[in-house]
Amino acid sequence: MNSPLASIALFQIGPIPITQAIITTWAIMVVLVLGAYLLTRRLELVAGRRQAALELLVTTLDTQIRETTGAEPAPYRDFIGTLFLFILVANWSSLVPGVDPPTARLETDAALAALVFLSVIWFGVRGAGVGGYLRSFAAPNPVMIPLNMLESVTRTFSMFVRLFGNVMSGVFVIGIVASLAGLLVPIPLMALDLLTGLVQAYIFAVLAMVFITSAVEDGRHGPKSAASPSSPTQKEP
């Protein structure tokens, strides 16, 4: 059994090694793009079953964004929804015989975490401006600037380590059990792995959502002072 940390190149395109994780990732992206096109190309005013199901998914996503962060979902819907769907399909790709989920590889999870890191900067600057985004590092007070900058890196690291550890461990355990006990015994473990894949996709998307909206809100309102003389809670003597 190959090490889960090893990436074996199947072939090369020039200096770029192509691994199974890359091929699976591109296949998932093609499936998602084609599926989105086919499902949304004929939208009608009176929704049928297919369109009603899609609208329910979008409404559920919007509700989750609004209830989790308190922000309006429109600016974040596309990114968060795509992130969740990709990770979910990638986690569940282990059901295909001979396919290892790309999220069980460090490079895929690191790329996803880096994408969230860049999206925090992008949405923070777009929502609050460059100055506002930089001020977000001073929340709740300027003393926290070094720790907030360090946190922005460490939380990205923790995101991809969590996703990698959970997905890889599930694939690893199922592979060991299948090699020792046959093909039918690991079925309950596979069902549990599907649930784990769903939970991990949800957690990753929620964390991305919280990080992004937090950067935007902190940039817009700036650090709060606990002893501001203009605070409405203070009374004149």
N, C-alpha and C positions, 0 to 999 in steps of 0.2 A: 504493500500500500504506500502510495506516495505521500510525502509530508504535506500537510495542509498549507505550509508556508512556502512550498516550492511551486514555481510556475514553469511548466514545461512547454516550450515553443513547439507548435505543430509544424509551422513553416515560417518563412520570413518574407516580408515585402521590403526589399532593400535592407536598411539597417534595423527595421522594426520587426521584432519577433511577434508572431500572432499565436496566442494561446487559445485554449478552448473557452476560457472565460470571456475573451474578446469576441469570439464568434457567437457565443450564446447571448452576450449583451447586445450585439448588433441585431441578432435575430429577434430578440425581445422588443427592441426599438422599432423594427420593421412591423412586427405584429401589432404593437400599440398604435403606430401611425396609421396603418391600413384599417385597423379596427375602428379608430376614431373617425376616419374619413367615411367608411361605409355606414357607420351608425348615425352620423350627423348630416349626411348629404341631402336628405329629404325630410326636413323638419316642417311640420304643419301646425296651423293655428289650433286645430282640435287634435290633441295628442292621442296617438294610438298606444298600444301596449309597450312597444319598444321605446318610443319617445317618452312615455310616462315613467318608465324605469330609469331612463337617463336623467330626466328632470328630478326624480327622487334622489338619485345619487348626488347630483349637483346641490340640491337643497340640503341634503344631509351634510355634505362637505361645508357648505356655507354656515350651517348651524353650528357645526363643530368649531370652525374658526371663530365665529362670533362668541360662542359660549366660553371657549378656552382663553381667548385673548381680549375680548371686548372690542375688537377692531372690526371695521367693515371688511367683508371677505373679498370684495371685487379685486383689489390690487394683488391679492395673494393666491387667489383660487387656482389659477393655471399652474403656477409653480408647485404649490403644495399638493394639488391633486395629481399632477404628473409624477412627482417624487414618490407619493404613496403607491400609485399604480405600478410604477416600475419596480420598486422594491418588493411589492407583493408578488408580482408575476415572476420576478427573479428568484424569490424564495421558494415559490411553488414549482419552479422549473425542475426541481429534483424529482418530481413525479414522472418525468419523461425518462425512460430507461437509457442509461448511459450518459446522462447529462448531470453535471455537477452545477449547482446554482452559482452564478458569478458572485453573489454576495457572500459566498463561503471563501472568497479570496481577498487577501488584504488590499490588493491594488484597486479592486472595485469599490470596496467600502471606503478606502482612503479618498478615492475620487469623488464619491458621493458626499463625504464630509467636507471636502474642499469646496464642492459646489455650494453647500450650505454656507460655509464661511464667506465665500464671495457674494452670495446672495444677501447676506446680512449687510455687507458693505453697500451693495447696490441699492437695496430697498431703503437702507438708512440714509444714504445720500439723496436718493430721489424723494424720500418723504420729508426729510428735515433739512436738506442742504448739506454742503460739506461742513460748514461751521457747526450746524446742529448735530451732525453725526459725531464729530470730534468731541462736542460737549457731552455726548452720552457717556463717554468714559469717565466723566467727573461726577456721575450719579452714584450714591446720594450726596457725596461731597468731594472736592478736589483731592483729598488725601487718598482716595481710592483709585486714582488714575493708574498707577502701576499694576495694582491687583486686577482691575477691570481689563487692562490690556492683556495680562497673562491669562485671565479667565477666558477671553475670546479664543485663545489658542488651545488651552487645555480642554475646554468643553467640546471643541471640534475633534480633538484626539479621542476623548471618551466616547463620542458618538460612533466613530467607526470601529473602535475596539469592542463596544457593546454589540453592535450588529454582527461583526465578524465572529466573535466568540459564540454567540447564540446560534447562528446559522451553521457555522462550521461544526460545532459540537453535535448538533442534531444529525447532520450528514454522516459524521464520523461514527456515532453510536449505531445508527441504522446499518451502515456498512459492516461494522463488526458483527452485529447480531445476525445479519443476513448471511455472512460468511460462515458462521458457526451453527446456525439453527435452520437454515433453509429460507425459502422465499416467503412463506405464508406467515411465519411467526412475527416478523417486523411490522405487520400491517397496523396494529395498534400504535406502534411508535411512529409510523408514518402519519397517522391521523393527528397525533400529538404534535408532530413536526409541522403540519399544516397550520395548526392553531398558533404555534410559536412563530411561524412566518408571518401570519396576520398581525399578531401582537407586536412583533418587532417593526413591521412596516408602519403600524399606527404610532408607535412610540417615536420612531425616527421622524415622521412627519410632524407630530405634535411638538417635539423639541425644536425642529426647524422653525415652526410657526411661532413658538414662544420667543426664540432668539431674535427673529426678524422683527416682530412687532414691538419687542422690548427696546431694540435699538432705535426704531422709529419714534416711539413714544418718549423715550429718554431724550432723544435729540430735539423733539419739538418743545418739550416743557422744561428741559434743562434740569440740573441738580436742584433738589429741594432743600431749602434751609430750614432747620428745626427751630430757629430763633429769629425768624424774620420779623422786624418791627411792624410790617404791614399785615401780619397774619390776622385773619378775622377772629381767631380764637382769643387774641389778647385784648384785654379791656383797659381802657384809660382809667387811671386812678381818680 
